[in-house]
Amino acid sequence: MPSITDMLNLNKLEMFQTMRKILETDGANTVRNLIAYKDQILYIWNPDECCLYSLLLNTVHEEQPSYQKLFPGSPPLFDVDEILINEPGTLCALVGSKGVSVMRFPKRMGSKSLYDTSSSQGEGITCSTSLFKTNSSYQTLDGRETSPVVSRQPRGQPPRGTHKQQKLFAVVQDFSRLASLGDTAVGLDFAPPVLLGSRIQSDPSIMWPILVLQGNGDVLCMNTTVDDSMNIKSAKITGPLTMYPPADDNYSEDACSILVMDTIPPSVVIASNFGELYNCLLLPDTQAKNEDEYEPSEYHHEYSLHIIETIELELGLNIEDNGEYDSSNTIQLKRDAAVTSRYWCLHNTGVHSVTVPLSELLDEFSKTNPDDFRGSPDIQGQSFVEYYICTGLMNGETKPIKGFAILNFPTDLLVTLLSNGEVVTQAVPDFHYNKLSIANMYMNEDNPASEDQVDSSENVDKDNFSSFISALLQKENGTRNTILKLGPDVPKEIVVQMVLQTMNMRRSTLNNHKIVSEEIERRVHMLAKAKERQLQEMQRLEEARKKLQDDVENKAEKLDEISNKQEKLTQRASSILLRLVSAAPDSISIKKKRELLGAYKSKMDLMNKRIEEAREKWNIVQSESAAAVYKQLYGGHSIKLTLEQELVIKGNLSELGSTILDLEKKVRDLRTVINTIAS
C-alpha cells in the first residue's frame, strides 16, 4: 500500500534502493538535481554506474516495472550535478562544474513507448554523446533548457557535429576573463528573445539577452545573436543593470542563483546564500542615457531591475529561535511549468515554493503614473511562501536536496530525492488555493480589525468553501503540512524543543480550528436559511405547476370539443355541397355532352346488333362447311362448288372478318371515350 510520503511506491524499486546506497556514502554537501521528468518517463542519474535510468511511470505499480539503462557513448569525466531533458524529449544534458555532456536518446517504439534496443547489446542502451567543455580553466555556471523558437548555444562556438535542433545549452565561465569584470559569475538565465529587423524580412535576426548574475549581486546582460549554423554572431556585454530603488549593498553581497519567469513583463528572481529572495520586474531602462547623446541601435538593448518584494526564507527548523543559518547554503531556483507565477527553491534544508501575485502586481503597475517611471514603480508585493520538505535544523547538520521533479502522472506530483536516497512524493499544491491565501493576506492588511475573522461572502468564492477553510487552517502558519525528514540522529534536547514547539503549534492550530468551527456554524446557519427559502420557493413553484397543469387539462378538453365540432361542421358542409351540385340545372355544355353520349350509345347498340348478326352468319357458314366436310368424308351428298363460288365465299368471309374487327375496334374506342367523359 502506498505511504503518505511515497504515493508511487518509488522507494521499493530496485533503482532507488541502489541510489540510496550510493547517496549514503556520498560526501558531497551541495544541492544537486539528479532526476528529471518528460513524457511519462522519470529519469534518474546513477553516478556509480555512470548511466541514466529511464522509468516508465505507467508500469510503476506493476510487479515488474519497465525501466531501461541509458549509457553515454563517452562517459563524462566530471561529477554530474544536474540532468536536463529538452522539450521534444530527444536530448539529455549532463551538467557538471567542469563541463556539459549531451546524450541523444534513441527512438521510442512499441505499445509502452520504450526506447529502441535493436542497436544495443546487453541490458543497457548506448547513446551518442557530444562533449562541450572539459578544460580546467573553465567552469560551468548553469544549465538551462532552451525555447522551441531557436537553439541557444554556449558562450563560444560549439564543437562540430552539434545538431541544429539541439535544445539544451550551458554557459561556461572563464575565471580570468570574468575576474577582470570585478567578480565571478554564479548563475544565468535567458530573457525573452528580441526580434531584430522586420518580421517580413526573409531572414530576420533574433537576439537572446542572457542575464548573468555575479557573486556581489550585480546582473550583467549579454546580448547574443546566432546565425543559421548556430554560431555566435555577436555577444555584447552591458551592465551591471540598474536596480530600483537603489541600495548601498546592491541588495545582496552573496548572490547564488537567478531565474527569469515567463511573464509579461518578465519577472526576475535573485537568490542569496542567506535565504533572501528578490522578486524583480525586468523593464527597458530609459533613464540611464541622455536623450541628446543617446543613439539608438538595433543591437543595443539595456534593461533595469525593479525590486517589488524581498522574501526571507526559513532555511531549516529554528528550535531555539536565536540561531542563524550557515551562509554556505546554495539555493537553486526552478520554474514551474504549469504555473508561470510560481517557482521552487531547492536548498540544503528542503524545498520551498513561492507564488507571486503577478496579476495583482501587474494591475497595480499598469496604474502607475508614466511621469513617475524614472524612479521605481510603487509596487508592494506579498508572495505566498510554503515550506514543503524540511531536512535540517538551523545551526545543525545540512542535508541538501539531491533531486527534484514535477510529474503530471497520474496527477500533478512532486518527486524529491533526499540526501540519504529516500524519495518523497506529494501532491502539487493547488494554485487556486495559493491565490486564495494571497487574497486573504491582502484582505487582512486592508482590514486589521478583522484579523481573526474572515468575511467569506465578500472575499472568497462561495463555491470554493473547502479552499476557504484550508486557508483559515493555514492562517499565521507559513507552512502547509511540512514533511520533516531530519533523520534518526537528532539530539534529545532538540526533540524536547520540537515537542514544545509542537505544543505551541497545537495551541495555534486549535485556535484556528475554533475559528473554522465558528465559520462552519455560520455557514451552516446561512445554508439553513437558504434551504428554508428554497423550500418556500419550491412550494410556491409547486402550486404554480399544479395551476398550470389544471389550465392545460381544461384547455385540452376544450380543444377536443372544438375538434369534434369542427369535424361535424366539415361533414355537413360536404353534404350540402354535394346537394347543391346535384340540384343545379344542367349547363349547355353538359347537355351537349349528354346528347353526344346518347348518340354514341345508339351507335354502340347498332354496332352490337350488327356484330351479333355477323356472328350468326359466321356460325351458319361454319356449320355448313362442317356438314359439307362430313358428307364428303362419310359418303353423303356433297355440294361441289366451282372455283368462282369458292372465291366469292372466301371474299365474303374475309369481309365479314374485317367488318367484325372494325366494329370491335370502334366499340373499344367508344368505351374509352365514354369512360373519359364519365370521369
ROVO-768417 format. One line per 8 residues: for each residue z negated, y negated, x negated of C-alpha. Coordinates in nm, 3 decimals. Each point is the difference from the previous one (the first is absolute). Layout:
// ROVO-768417
Z Y X  ...
***
This chain:
// ROVO-768417
0.000 0.000 0.000  0.091 -0.342 -0.147  -0.292 -0.214 -0.113  -0.057 -0.359 0.100  0.101 -0.128 -0.343  0.284 0.249 -0.053  0.203 0.017 0.318  0.288 0.191 -0.164
-0.215 0.249 -0.198  0.162 -0.115 -0.324  -0.306 0.090 -0.212  0.055 0.369 0.077  0.350 0.001 -0.145  0.055 0.146 -0.345  0.167 -0.311 -0.139  -0.295 -0.225 0.083
-0.247 0.253 -0.134  0.199 -0.009 -0.323  -0.007 -0.381 0.005  -0.377 0.008 0.048  -0.045 0.205 -0.315  0.226 -0.237 -0.194  -0.165 -0.321 0.121  -0.352 0.129 -0.054
0.073 0.020 -0.373  0.201 -0.324 -0.007  -0.194 -0.268 -0.183  0.228 -0.290 0.103  -0.208 -0.261 0.183  0.292 -0.195 0.148  0.162 -0.018 0.341  0.310 0.218 0.027
0.235 0.094 0.281  0.119 0.357 -0.049  0.112 0.068 0.358  0.284 -0.139 0.212  0.156 0.072 0.338  0.358 -0.007 0.125  0.187 0.174 0.284  -0.267 0.257 0.098
-0.063 0.096 -0.365  -0.319 -0.075 -0.192  0.056 -0.028 -0.376  -0.280 0.070 -0.252  0.033 -0.042 -0.376  -0.163 0.273 -0.207  -0.062 -0.142 -0.350  -0.103 0.339 -0.140
0.322 0.185 0.091  0.205 -0.322 -0.022  0.161 0.067 0.336  0.020 -0.156 0.344  -0.121 0.197 0.301  0.194 -0.054 0.323  -0.196 0.116 0.304  0.179 0.027 0.336
-0.252 -0.128 0.252  0.164 0.187 0.290  -0.142 0.321 -0.146  -0.341 -0.125 -0.113  -0.183 0.194 0.276  0.186 0.325 -0.067  -0.145 0.285 -0.203  0.255 -0.058 -0.274
0.089 -0.372 -0.014  0.342 -0.079 -0.144  -0.013 -0.190 -0.327  0.214 -0.022 -0.311  -0.046 -0.104 -0.362  0.236 -0.264 -0.139  0.016 -0.019 -0.381  0.154 -0.300 -0.178
0.284 0.098 -0.231  -0.155 -0.214 -0.274  -0.380 0.002 0.038  -0.155 -0.347 -0.038  -0.171 -0.062 -0.335  -0.265 -0.216 0.163  -0.278 0.034 0.257  0.129 -0.053 0.352
-0.209 -0.255 0.192  0.211 -0.032 0.314  0.288 0.170 0.179  0.246 -0.187 0.219  0.263 0.138 0.240  0.304 -0.213 0.086  0.104 -0.076 0.358  0.269 0.274 0.038
-0.239 0.256 -0.152  0.241 0.094 -0.280  -0.183 -0.140 -0.305  -0.353 0.007 -0.132  -0.135 -0.232 -0.268  -0.277 0.123 -0.228  -0.169 -0.322 -0.110  -0.233 -0.016 -0.298
-0.134 -0.262 -0.236  0.253 0.103 -0.268  0.313 0.051 0.203  0.175 0.099 0.318  0.184 0.325 0.071  0.225 0.037 0.306  0.060 0.344 0.154  0.299 0.072 0.223
-0.083 0.242 0.282  0.242 0.277 0.104  0.139 0.014 0.351  -0.214 0.115 0.289  0.137 0.277 0.215  -0.097 0.277 0.241  -0.202 -0.001 0.322  -0.310 -0.126 -0.181
0.189 -0.260 -0.209  -0.119 0.141 -0.332  0.160 -0.090 -0.330  0.298 0.206 -0.109  -0.108 0.269 -0.251  0.344 0.148 -0.066  0.034 -0.180 -0.334  -0.352 0.081 -0.122
-0.166 0.300 -0.149  -0.345 0.133 0.073  -0.243 -0.162 0.240  0.065 -0.359 -0.113  0.291 -0.242 0.032  0.119 -0.200 -0.299  0.107 -0.356 0.083  0.218 -0.231 -0.207
-0.200 -0.280 -0.159  0.070 -0.348 -0.136  -0.250 -0.146 -0.246  -0.041 -0.378 -0.015  -0.233 -0.122 -0.274  -0.229 0.182 -0.242  -0.028 -0.253 -0.284  -0.359 -0.054 -0.110
0.048 -0.378 -0.006  0.068 -0.003 0.374  -0.227 0.065 0.290  0.092 0.057 0.363  -0.153 -0.260 0.225  0.067 0.139 0.344  0.234 0.215 0.205  0.143 -0.097 0.336
0.259 0.135 0.240  0.303 -0.217 0.056  0.154 -0.128 0.317  0.304 0.188 0.140  0.207 -0.318 -0.046  0.047 0.029 -0.376  -0.144 0.203 -0.284  -0.251 -0.179 -0.222
-0.005 0.081 -0.368  -0.254 -0.036 -0.281  -0.024 -0.304 -0.214  0.287 0.069 -0.237  0.307 0.219 0.038  -0.064 0.356 0.126  0.126 0.302 -0.193  0.351 0.131 0.054
0.049 0.248 0.281  -0.239 -0.170 0.243  0.142 0.032 0.351  0.090 -0.314 0.193  -0.199 0.110 0.305  -0.322 0.040 -0.195  -0.273 -0.161 0.208  -0.300 0.014 -0.233
-0.085 -0.247 -0.271  -0.263 -0.077 -0.260  -0.054 -0.318 -0.195  -0.087 0.047 -0.366  -0.211 -0.245 -0.194  0.054 -0.104 -0.360  -0.342 -0.097 -0.139  0.133 -0.232 -0.267
0.226 -0.190 0.241  -0.250 -0.047 0.282  -0.278 -0.086 -0.237  0.198 -0.310 -0.090  -0.017 -0.105 0.367  -0.378 -0.029 -0.017  -0.120 0.329 0.144  0.111 0.354 0.067
0.143 0.104 0.335  -0.196 0.246 0.215  0.216 0.048 0.310  0.314 -0.098 0.183  0.185 0.024 0.327  0.331 -0.114 0.148  0.033 -0.298 0.229  0.269 0.004 0.273
0.354 -0.020 -0.143  0.197 -0.324 0.005  0.374 -0.005 0.075  0.187 -0.220 -0.247  0.321 -0.150 0.132  0.162 0.053 0.337  -0.015 0.321 0.202  0.374 -0.013 0.057
0.073 0.031 -0.371  0.148 0.327 -0.118  -0.278 0.058 -0.252  -0.314 -0.201 0.088  -0.275 0.010 -0.261  -0.356 0.097 0.086  -0.301 -0.123 -0.192  -0.324 0.199 -0.011
-0.304 -0.217 -0.075  -0.266 0.204 -0.184  -0.358 -0.126 0.019  -0.186 0.097 -0.320  -0.381 -0.028 0.004  -0.178 -0.081 -0.325  -0.354 0.091 -0.084  -0.124 -0.360 0.030
0.127 -0.025 0.358  0.325 -0.185 -0.071  0.307 0.118 0.190  0.340 -0.027 -0.166  0.332 0.027 0.182  0.296 0.170 -0.165  0.325 -0.061 0.188  0.216 0.305 -0.073
0.361 0.066 0.096  0.198 0.320 -0.059  0.370 0.086 0.004  0.186 0.291 0.161  -0.086 0.224 -0.295  -0.369 -0.078 0.058  -0.028 -0.187 -0.329  -0.216 -0.308 -0.032
0.218 -0.312 0.023  -0.279 -0.255 -0.036  -0.380 -0.004 0.001  -0.151 -0.348 -0.006  -0.379 -0.026 -0.013  -0.170 -0.294 0.174  -0.360 -0.082 0.063  -0.284 0.044 0.014
0.020 -0.065 0.373  -0.208 -0.282 0.138  -0.291 0.109 0.220  -0.134 -0.207 0.290  -0.272 -0.111 0.029  -0.041 -0.024 -0.379  -0.303 0.152 -0.173  -0.139 -0.037 -0.351
-0.015 0.374 -0.064  0.341 0.061 0.161  -0.187 0.216 0.256  -0.024 0.297 -0.236  -0.064 0.056 -0.368  0.033 0.378 0.016  0.297 0.078 0.227  0.121 0.358 0.021
0.257 0.049 0.281  0.249 -0.188 0.217  0.174 0.096 0.325  0.274 -0.175 0.202  -0.014 0.084 0.370  0.310 0.019 0.220  -0.072 -0.302 0.218  0.177 -0.326 0.079
-0.086 -0.209 -0.193  -0.099 0.252 -0.270  -0.371 0.048 -0.054  -0.141 0.090 -0.342  -0.327 0.179 -0.078  -0.166 -0.038 -0.341  -0.289 0.228 -0.097  -0.256 -0.036 -0.277
-0.220 0.253 -0.175  -0.306 -0.154 0.165  0.118 0.107 0.346  0.139 -0.336 0.109  0.320 -0.020 0.204  0.205 -0.315 0.048  0.236 -0.008 0.296  0.277 -0.253 -0.063
0.321 -0.127 0.154  0.305 -0.015 -0.228  0.189 -0.320 0.082  0.270 -0.205 -0.176  -0.154 -0.262 -0.227  0.126 -0.349 0.091  -0.269 -0.200 -0.179  0.045 0.101 -0.362
0.322 -0.193 -0.059  0.083 -0.367 0.022  0.275 -0.060 0.251  0.182 -0.234 -0.242  -0.005 0.252 -0.284  0.043 0.320 0.195  0.338 0.167 -0.033  0.050 0.287 0.245
0.148 0.323 -0.128  0.078 0.325 0.175  -0.189 0.188 -0.273  -0.301 -0.231 0.003  -0.269 0.097 0.249  -0.364 -0.097 -0.027  -0.286 0.107 0.223  -0.361 -0.087 0.058
-0.296 0.205 0.122  -0.222 -0.127 0.281  -0.339 0.171 0.014  -0.093 0.067 0.362  -0.299 0.229 -0.051  -0.229 0.148 -0.264  -0.150 0.344 0.062  -0.277 0.161 -0.201
-0.001 0.378 0.029  -0.316 0.207 -0.007  0.081 0.227 -0.292  -0.242 0.284 0.051  -0.315 0.041 0.204  -0.258 -0.263 -0.097  -0.339 0.168 0.042  -0.230 -0.243 -0.180
0.197 -0.304 0.118  -0.028 -0.167 -0.340  0.261 0.166 -0.216  0.341 -0.113 -0.111  0.284 0.237 -0.046  0.162 0.078 -0.332  0.289 -0.234 -0.075  0.204 0.286 -0.143
0.098 0.106 0.350  0.373 -0.017 0.068  0.131 -0.050 0.353  0.339 0.133 0.103  0.168 -0.163 0.300  0.219 0.213 0.226  0.201 -0.129 0.293  -0.006 0.167 0.341
0.347 0.104 0.113  -0.098 0.014 0.368  -0.189 -0.331 0.028  0.140 -0.287 -0.207  -0.319 -0.207 0.027  -0.222 0.273 -0.145  -0.043 0.118 -0.357  -0.227 0.247 -0.181
-0.224 -0.041 -0.303  -0.066 0.295 -0.230  -0.281 -0.034 -0.254  -0.267 0.192 -0.188  -0.232 0.021 0.301  0.231 0.086 0.287  0.258 -0.143 0.235  0.005 -0.325 0.198
0.246 -0.119 0.261  0.069 -0.368 0.064  0.174 -0.126 0.312  0.113 -0.363 -0.014  0.040 -0.188 0.333  0.348 -0.116 -0.095  0.114 -0.094 0.349  -0.296 -0.234 0.051
0.027 -0.147 -0.351  0.375 -0.056 0.013  -0.029 -0.153 0.346  -0.257 -0.240 -0.139  0.221 -0.064 -0.302  0.296 -0.085 0.226  -0.210 -0.274 0.161  -0.072 -0.166 -0.336
0.125 -0.357 -0.036  0.305 -0.002 -0.232  -0.127 -0.321 -0.162  -0.304 0.189 -0.127  0.206 0.277 -0.158  -0.039 -0.138 -0.353  -0.351 0.133 0.001  -0.128 0.334 0.123
0.046 0.086 0.369  -0.330 -0.001 0.186  -0.010 0.374 0.070  -0.327 0.187 0.008  0.058 0.369 0.048  -0.259 0.266 0.071  0.132 0.345 -0.076  -0.151 0.324 0.120
-0.132 0.216 -0.286  -0.107 0.361 0.042  -0.156 0.234 -0.254  0.141 0.345 0.075  -0.110 0.211 -0.294  -0.295 -0.075 -0.231  -0.012 0.202 -0.323  -0.257 -0.190 -0.208
-0.297 -0.230 -0.020  -0.034 -0.341 -0.154  -0.130 0.030 -0.359  0.061 0.371 0.034  0.256 0.254 -0.111  0.355 -0.085 0.100  0.223 0.256 0.170  0.350 -0.147 0.022
0.259 0.105 0.254  0.265 0.238 -0.134  0.248 0.000 0.286  0.079 -0.180 0.324  0.272 0.047 0.261  0.061 -0.078 0.368  0.148 0.286 0.204  0.175 -0.021 0.334
-0.040 0.370 0.072  -0.125 0.124 0.239  -0.151 -0.344 0.062  -0.064 -0.294 -0.232  -0.248 0.128 -0.258  -0.150 -0.126 -0.325  -0.005 0.254 -0.284  -0.225 -0.093 -0.292
-0.044 0.203 -0.318  -0.346 -0.057 -0.149  -0.094 0.014 -0.367  -0.145 0.352 0.037  0.321 0.134 0.157  -0.128 0.002 0.358  0.242 -0.118 0.268  -0.118 -0.223 0.285
0.224 -0.024 0.306  -0.082 -0.245 0.277  0.183 -0.176 0.279  0.175 -0.328 -0.073  -0.187 -0.287 0.167  0.154 -0.141 0.313  0.170 -0.332 -0.071  -0.077 -0.125 0.353
-0.367 0.071 -0.064  0.012 -0.213 -0.315  0.169 -0.284 0.188  -0.271 0.029 0.265  -0.274 -0.022 -0.263  0.166 -0.304 -0.157  0.022 -0.164 0.343  -0.372 0.063 0.049
-0.073 -0.164 -0.336  0.193 -0.313 0.096  -0.174 0.000 0.336  -0.346 0.022 -0.155  0.080 -0.289 -0.235  0.121 -0.217 0.283  -0.298 0.087 0.220  -0.311 0.057 -0.218
-0.234 0.005 0.301  0.159 0.322 0.122  -0.059 0.186 -0.326  -0.164 0.298 0.170  0.222 0.014 0.305  0.375 0.012 0.044  0.191 -0.106 0.308  0.254 0.274 0.048
0.164 -0.166 0.297  0.140 -0.283 -0.213  0.043 0.138 -0.351  0.061 0.372 0.037  0.278 0.190 0.165  -0.136 0.148 0.321  0.204 0.316 -0.051  -0.147 0.060 -0.347
-0.369 0.026 0.079  -0.053 0.285 -0.245  0.123 -0.215 -0.290  -0.224 -0.280 0.123  -0.303 0.230 -0.008  0.101 0.118 -0.348  0.011 -0.361 -0.115  -0.350 -0.059 0.140
-0.131 0.308 -0.177  0.147 -0.127 -0.328  -0.140 -0.350 0.044  -0.174 -0.138 -0.312  0.102 0.318 -0.177  0.275 -0.029 -0.260  0.073 0.371 0.004  0.137 0.241 0.251
-0.149 0.347 -0.048  0.016 -0.022 -0.377  0.021 0.341 -0.162  -0.252 0.034 -0.284  0.112 0.218 -0.290  -0.273 -0.068 -0.257  -0.033 0.351 -0.139  -0.307 0.221 -0.053
-0.136 -0.191 -0.302  -0.156 -0.291 0.194  -0.362 -0.080 -0.113  -0.284 0.037 0.249  -0.085 -0.370 -0.017  0.350 -0.083 0.115  -0.031 0.257 0.279  -0.321 -0.173 0.116
0.174 -0.335 -0.008  0.290 0.146 0.193  -0.243 0.133 0.263  -0.153 -0.347 0.036  0.343 -0.156 0.024  0.092 0.264 0.256  -0.306 -0.091 0.206  0.097 -0.367 -0.010
0.352 0.092 0.094  -0.142 0.211 0.281  -0.191 -0.297 0.138  0.313 -0.212 -0.013  0.198 0.280 0.158  -0.255 0.043 0.278  0.014 -0.373 0.062  0.377 0.024 0.025
-0.038 0.298 0.231  -0.230 -0.204 0.220  0.262 -0.273 0.019  0.262 0.263 0.076  -0.223 0.149 0.272  -0.041 -0.341 0.163  0.373 -0.058 -0.025  0.072 0.341 0.153
-0.246 -0.068 0.284  0.166 -0.334 0.062  0.341 0.166 -0.004  -0.126 0.271 0.239  -0.133 -0.268 0.235  0.334 -0.181 -0.016  0.189 0.322 0.060  -0.228 0.087 0.295
0.071 -0.338 0.156  0.369 0.047 -0.068  -0.014 0.347 0.156  -0.170 -0.139 0.309  0.269 -0.266 0.034  0.269 0.260 -0.051  -0.152 0.225 0.270  -0.001 -0.292 0.241
0.356 -0.076 -0.091  0.094 0.367 0.045  -0.164 -0.001 0.346  0.192 -0.311 0.097  0.322 0.153 -0.127  -0.072 0.323 0.191  -0.042 -0.195 0.323  0.322 -0.186 -0.069
0.172 0.333 -0.073  -0.117 0.150 0.332  0.117 -0.308 0.185  0.338 0.019 -0.166  0.021 0.372 0.077  -0.073 -0.063 0.371  0.264 -0.271 0.008  0.249 0.232 -0.161
-0.071 0.278 0.251  0.036 -0.238 0.296  0.323 -0.137 -0.136  0.126 0.354 -0.059  -0.063 0.091 0.363  0.176 -0.314 0.118  0.289 0.082 -0.232  0.034 0.346 0.159
0.003 -0.152 0.348  0.262 -0.254 -0.100  0.215 0.275 -0.156  -0.013 0.210 0.321  0.091 -0.299 0.217  0.284 -0.087 -0.232  0.138 0.353 0.019  -0.010 -0.007 0.382
0.173 -0.333 0.008  0.270 0.132 -0.232  0.066 0.296 0.227  0.021 -0.224 0.307  0.241 -0.234 -0.177  0.224 0.295 -0.093  0.013 0.132 0.356  0.075 -0.344 0.140
0.281 -0.051 -0.247  0.150 0.338 0.092  -0.006 -0.091 0.366  0.161 -0.334 -0.064  0.280 0.162 -0.195  0.064 0.264 0.265  -0.010 -0.252 0.290  0.229 -0.253 -0.156
0.359 -0.031 0.147  0.285 0.148 -0.197  0.199 -0.234 -0.212  0.381 -0.012 -0.015  0.014 0.192 -0.328  -0.225 0.274 0.139  0.219 0.033 0.306  0.314 0.029 -0.213
-0.163 0.262 -0.216  -0.110 0.191 0.307  0.354 -0.006 0.146  0.136 0.113 -0.336  -0.247 0.284 -0.006  0.107 0.097 0.352  0.365 0.005 -0.103  -0.086 0.207 -0.307
-0.191 0.237 0.222  0.298 0.042 0.236  0.230 0.067 -0.293  -0.246 0.250 -0.135  -0.014 0.179 0.332  0.382 0.009 0.018  0.024 0.128 -0.355  -0.263 0.261 0.060
0.199 0.114 0.307  0.321 0.023 -0.206  -0.184 0.189 -0.269  -0.120 0.252 0.257  0.351 0.042 0.137  0.140 0.046 -0.349  -0.263 0.257 -0.075  0.084 0.191 0.320
0.369 -0.002 -0.093  -0.085 0.111 -0.349  -0.207 0.285 0.138  0.284 0.107 0.233  0.247 -0.002 -0.286  -0.234 0.199 -0.213  -0.060 0.253 0.272  0.376 0.037 0.066
0.065 0.042 -0.369  -0.271 0.261 -0.021  0.144 0.185 0.305  0.344 -0.003 -0.154  -0.131 0.142 -0.323  -0.192 0.264 0.192  0.303 0.106 0.198  0.209 0.015 -0.315
-0.259 0.218 -0.172  -0.071 0.232 0.290  0.344 0.028 0.146  -0.021 -0.239 0.286  0.283 -0.221 0.111  0.047 -0.272 -0.243  0.163 -0.333 0.037  0.239 -0.063 -0.274
0.029 -0.364 -0.087  0.293 -0.152 -0.162  -0.023 -0.203 -0.316  0.030 -0.326 0.188  -0.279 0.099 0.240  -0.231 0.086 -0.285  0.072 -0.331 -0.165  -0.065 -0.188 0.324
-0.328 0.183 0.059  -0.117 -0.064 -0.357  0.090 -0.366 0.034  -0.194 -0.030 0.324  -0.300 0.172 -0.151  0.017 -0.229 -0.300  0.017 -0.310 0.222  -0.293 0.126 0.207
-0.206 0.055 -0.319  0.084 -0.347 -0.126  -0.081 -0.150 0.337  -0.333 0.178 0.011  -0.090 -0.125 -0.350  0.095 -0.358 0.088  -0.204 0.018 0.318  -0.302 0.133 -0.184
0.034 -0.277 -0.261  0.019 -0.267 0.270  -0.303 0.149 0.170  -0.197 -0.018 -0.322  0.107 -0.360 -0.059  -0.099 -0.094 0.353  -0.340 0.160 -0.040  -0.053 -0.193 -0.323
0.092 -0.328 0.167  -0.222 0.074 0.298  -0.294 0.086 -0.220  0.051 -0.319 -0.206  0.011 -0.218 0.310  -0.299 0.173 0.153  -0.207 -0.050 -0.311
***
